[in-house]
């Protein structure tokens, strides 16, 4: 939803500013686009890192099953169970990971 709202705001700013001379509206639209890209990039990077953590912990659980007993999950958890134990929704559709 936020992504769509940002795109609409940028489109409105660019429609209003038709003079062709750089103005505060053009600068605002450019800045919104830069911030939106940075947010999307950061979210992807975070999710990739979290996925690696889940895979690593699932593999290493065979060496330390007592850790997983405290979380009340299976003896050999999957990456999905690791993510769930950390409240990360990496493996759900339309994940937000907030």
PyMOL commands that set and color helices and strands:
alter all, ss='L'
color gray80, all
select helices_A, chain A and resi 2-16+24-60+65-70+79-85
alter helices_A, ss='H'
color red, helices_A
deselect
rebuild
show_as cartoon
